[in-house]
């Protein structure tokens, strides 16, 4: 009996050891794959001094695949890129397709991979490699509509907005390759959320950029984002410029108004004072913690409006690029090819691979991205002080401050050389001009010589 008891105790001890070992293994596994839950003002902490690089997989390489793009990760990391936004990775519809390859935004299946880019295994391997290198990964999500041949049109026709007479699914706007979804249908809402949750679990994503987000009802986004963020600290970016988007739970929305004013300044239709107006409207219209995506180009602006090589040609681009990387409440965007720079509109419906190799702007962006990362004065929630100069119509100057650090930005937004005079005691101190690396003692009545479309950025 004693022997039997001993054997039972031995078995129990062995079982306990095995359970502890398994739990230890699981704990180690969960720790290694754990999600950072740190937030600042309700946003993921990593985005507060972050930046986003938009990846057009189809046009990035001659192959146009995930595996081919992966070869560029090292240089993007060296440039200072933090988060990668991948344009839609889903299959594209064939029926009513536009052009040879169709629009990335005519999604035929929300939970599948576009075979043009590779396989699910290729995608997950790319995401894993990105994470191992320290990148965050978000994907484009097209909730407003599907392709004209999404399988829901057959299995769930009530998921779509239908013509009252023909009962056929309607196209949004003039997007004849797409069919508009009906968010009055609770089953559609649940299916859409489930599809987004699929990618969070399958690929361990860090967030979504949501296409034409303001065309989707606020009630859906409120429910969706609340559910997606349970237990996950994801970043939600809306292609929209409406205040209610942030009430629904989005972290950031587009700064189109800023961009439109920048284009007008380049054309000579407005001057630097116009930025004060648009920033003031933003500050009074949007919640105080609302982040804005600042940009000089993106896939839409490039393909349809020739940004940035046409809207901000030549030397006019640089001061606005500096502005988008340093302005308050913002997260900055760089679009595929801007670091080259690729001076052409990238086709939307056809194969149009970008030619890389010169990277003439890479060092410029590297300086700005590293400044964002290293100086807390450029955090989205850092203070912002507009500075008065001797010529406010041409010179746009401001000071950012946070945690005892400062960044002074002085831009000449004109075609004329200027001598900028800033009379403000808050700029006094020893600083480094980040592009020349020159150390300077900034005084209260500081005079700065600027060539046409020139810029100076001082880090304290």
N, C-alpha and C positions, 0 to 999 in steps of 0.2 A: 504493500500500500504506500509505504514511504517512497519506494522507487517510482510508483505511478505518479505520486504527487510531484516528485522531482521532475519527471518527464513533462508533466503538465506545466509546471513553472518554467521549465526550459523553453517549451513551445511558446508560452506567453511572452517571455522575455525576448525571444527571437522575433516574434510578431511585432512587439513594441519597437524593437530596433529597426525592423524593416519599414514600419509605418513612419518612424521618425526620419529615416533616410529618405523615404519617398516625399514626405512633407518638406524636408530640407531641400530636396531636388526641385520640388515645385516652387518653393519660395525663391530659390535661386533663379529658376526660369522666369517666374513672374517679375522678379526684380529686374532681370536683364531686359524684359520687354515692357517694363512699366511705363506708364504715361505720365508726363509731367503735369501736375495739376495746379501749378503755381499761376496765379492770376494777378493782374494789376488793373484796377478800375473795371473789373469784369472781363478783361481780355487776357488771352494767353500771354504770359510774361515774355515769351520769346519774340513776340511780334512788336513789342514796344520800341525796340531799337533795331527792328528788322527791316528786311527788304524782300521783294518778290521778283523773280525772273520768270517771264512767261515763255513756255516751251511749245513751239509749233513742230511737233514730231515729224509730220509728213514732209515738211520742207527743210528740216534741219540738216539732213544729210541726203546724198543721192539714194541711199537705201530706204530712208524714211522709216526706220524701225527703232524700237526701244533699245535694242542691242547696239545699234550704230550710234545713237545719241549718247549712250553710256560712256563712250570714249571721250566725250567733252566734259565730263564731270570734274576731272582734275583741274582743268583751266578755269572752270566756273568757280570752283572752290577757291582757287588762288586769287580770282578776281574779287572775291568777297561775297558772292551770292549766298544767301541764307535759305530762302524758301523757293521751291520750284513749283510753279503752277503749270500743269499739263493741260493743254486744250483737250476737248473730249476724246476719251480713249475708247469709246464704244463703237460698235458697228454702225455704218452709215446706210441709210435706206437706198434702194435701187429704183423703186417706182417714183416717177416724177423727179428723179435726181437732176440737180443742176450741174452742168459741165460733165467732165469725164469721171471725176472722182466723187463729186457731191460735196455738200456742206458737212463739216464736222458736227454741226448743230442740228442735223436731221438724224436723230438717234433711232436706230431700229431695235435695239435691245439694251435695256439699262444695266443688265447684269452679265454682259459679255464684253469681250475685247475685240476691237477692230483688227481683223486678220492682216490688214495692210501693215499694221505696226508690229505684229508678232503674236505670241500666245500669252495666256494668263500666267504661265510659268515665267515667261520673259519679263512680263510686267512686274510680277512680285519680286523677281530677282533684282530688277532695277530699283524698286522702292527700297528693298533691303540694303542694297549698296548705297543708295542715297542716305539712308538713315545711319549707316555705319560711318559715313563721311561727315555726318553732322548736319545734313540738309533736312529741312522740313518739306513735306510733299502734300500738295493740295491738287484736286482735279476739278475740271470744269463740269458743272452739272446743269443739264438743260431740262428744267422742270416744266416750263410753260407749254411745250409741245413735243411731239415725236415726229419721226419720219412719216411719210405717206403710206408706209407698208409695215409699220410696227405690228407685231402679232396681237397687241391689244385691240386693234381695229376689228379683228375677227372674234377674239375670245371675250372681249369686254367693250363692245361698241358704245356702251353708256359711259365709258371713261372720257368721251370726247364731246366737245361742243358741236351740236348738230344743227343742220339747216332745218327749220321748222316744217318745210314742205317735203324736201327730198330725204330728210333724215340722214344725209351724208355728213361726215365729219368736215368741219370747216378749217380753212387755212388761216393762220394769223397774218395780218397785214398782207403783203404781197409775197409771202414765203410759200410759194406753191408746192414746194417739196416737203412741207410740214403740215401737221394737223394739230389743232389746238385742244388741249386737255381741259376737262370739266372738273374744276375743283369744288363744285357743289356736291359732288359724289363722294361720300365718306370712304367708300371702298378704294377709289382712286387715290385719295390722300394717304390711306394706310399703305397701299402698294408702293407709292412713291417713297414714303419714309423707309419702308422695308428695303427698297432698292439701295437707298443711300446707306442704310445700316450695313447692308451686305458688304460694301466696299470698305467701310470702317473696320469690319471684322476680318475680311479677306486679305486686305492689304495694309492694315494698320495705318491708315491715312491720318494726316494732321489737319484736314479741313476741306472745304469746298469753295470754289468760286461759282456763284449761281447766275446763270445767264438770264437776261431780261427779268430780273427778280421782281421788279415792281409790277409786272404783268400778272404775277401770281398773287392770290389774295393774302392779305396780312394774317388772317386767321390760320391759314395753312402754315405759313412760316413760323408763327408763334408756337404752334403745336410741334412742328417738325424740329425746329432748333432746340426747343426745350428737351425733346426726346433724344435727339442726337448727342446733346451735351451731357446727358446723365452718365457720370463716370468717365467722361472723356473731355479733355480740355482742347477742343478743336477750334480752329479759326474759320469764321464765316465771312466771306466777301461777297457783296451784292453788286451786280452790274445795275446800278440804280443811283439816283440822286434825289431821293425823297426821305424826309425825316422819319416817317413811320417805319421805314426799313430797320432802323436801329431799335425802335420800340419792340419790333418783332423778334429781336435777338441777334441781328447781324452785328459783327464787330466793325466792319468797314464798308463804305460805299464809295462810288466813283466821284472824283473831283473834276467833273466835266466843265463846270463853270470856270474853274481856275484855268483849265487847258484852253478853253475858248478865248478867254481874255489874253492869254499868252500869244495865241495865234494872231489876234488883232494888234497886239503891240508890235509884233514882228512886221506886220503889214504897214505900220504907221497909222492905223486907224484909231488907236488909243495909246495911252502912255502908262508909265509905271504907277501912277496914282490909281488907276483902275483896279489894281490888285487889292488895294486897301478896301475898296468897295465890295469886291466879291468875297474877301475874307471876312469882312464885317457881317455880311448877309449870312454867310455860312455859320458864323459864331452865334448869331441870334436865332437862326432857324433850326439848327440841329442840337441834339443833346450834348452836354458839355464833354462827355466821354466818347463821343462818336469819332471814329477814325475815318480818314479820307485816303483813298488811293490816289496818289499824285503821279502823273505820267507825262511823257512827251510823245509817247506812241503806245499802241497796243494793236492786236490783230485787226480790229475793225478800222481804227484810224489809219493804219498803214495800208490795208488793202483797198479801202474805199476813198480815203482822203490824202494819201501820199505822205502820211506822217512817218518819220519826222523830217525826212530829207526834202520834202516839198513844203510842209507847213512851217518848218524852222530850218531853212537851208543854211549850209555852211557854218560860219562862226556864230550865227544867231542861236544855234541850239544850246551851246554850252551854258550860258547863264541860267537858262530855264531848267536844264538838267540839274544844275546846282540847286536851284530853288526847290525842285521836287524832292531832292534828297535831304533837304535841311528844314523845310517849312514845318510849322507846328501841326499837331494832331494828325500827322500824315504817316503813311507807310509808302515807300517808294517802289516804283515798278520800272523794270527794264524789259523790253520786248526782244524776242529772238532777232539777232543780227544787229542790234543797236551798238554793240561793242565793236563791230567790225570797222566802220558802220556799213551796213548793206543799203545802198542808195537806190532802192527800187521798191515798188509795191509788190508784196508777196501774194501770189495768186491764191484765191480762195477755193476754187473748184477744180484746179488742175495741178499737176506736178510741176513744181517750180523750186528746185533745190537752191538753197542759199550758198554763195561762195564765201567760205571762211578762209582766213590765212594771215591777214594783216593785223587785225585786232588793234586798230589805231586808237580806239577809245578805251581799251581795257585798263590802261594805267590810270586814266582819268576817273573811270568808275571805281576802280580799286581804291583810290584815295578817298572818294566820297563814302563808299560802303564801309571801309574800315573806320572812318570817322564816326559814322552812325553807330557802329558796333562798340567803339572804344570810348566815346565821350557821351556820358549820360545826359548832357545838355541837349542832345538830339532825340531823346526818348519822346514818344508821342505825347506824353503828359508833362513834358518840361515846359517852363514858362516861355512866353514869347513877347518881346517888346519891339514894336515898330519904332525905328529911329528916324528922327527928322534930319535932313541934310540941307545943303545949300541949293539943291535942285531936285526936288522930289518928283518932278515929272519924268526925269531920266534915271535917277538913282533910287534903287530900292534897297534899303538897309534894315537889318533887324538883328536882335540879340536873343539867343536862347540860353536859358540857365536852368541848372538842376544839380543837386547834390554838391554844391560848391564849384561846379565846372561851368564854363561858358563857351559859346561858339558865336562869333561875330561874322555875319555874311553881308557883303557889299556888292551889289550888282549894277552894272551899267546896262540898262535896257534901252539903249539907243544906238544910232549909227554914228554918233559923234563922240570924240574923246571928251572926258570930263575930269574935273578935279573935285573929288568928293570931300566935303568938309562935314564932320560929325562932331557936334558939341553936346556931349552927354557923358557925365561922370561914370556911368555904369560900364562904359567900355574900357576904362583905365585898367591897365595891368600888363604883365608880360605874357605874350602869346606867340604862337607859331603859325605862320601862314602855311596851310597844309599842302599846297601844291609846290611851292618853292622850297619848303622846309626852313625858311628864314625865320630866325627868332627876332621879335620886335617888342619894343616897349610902347604899347598903345597909350596915347595921352587923350585928355578930354577934348581938345580941339584937333582931332586927328585929321590930317589931309591925306587922301589916297588918290593917286593918279590911275585912271582907268582908260584903256583904249576902247574903241567901239565894241560893244557886246562883251566887255571884259568882266572879270569877277575876282574877288578876294575872299578867302575864308580863313578866319583866325580861330585857332583852338587854344583855350586857356586851361 
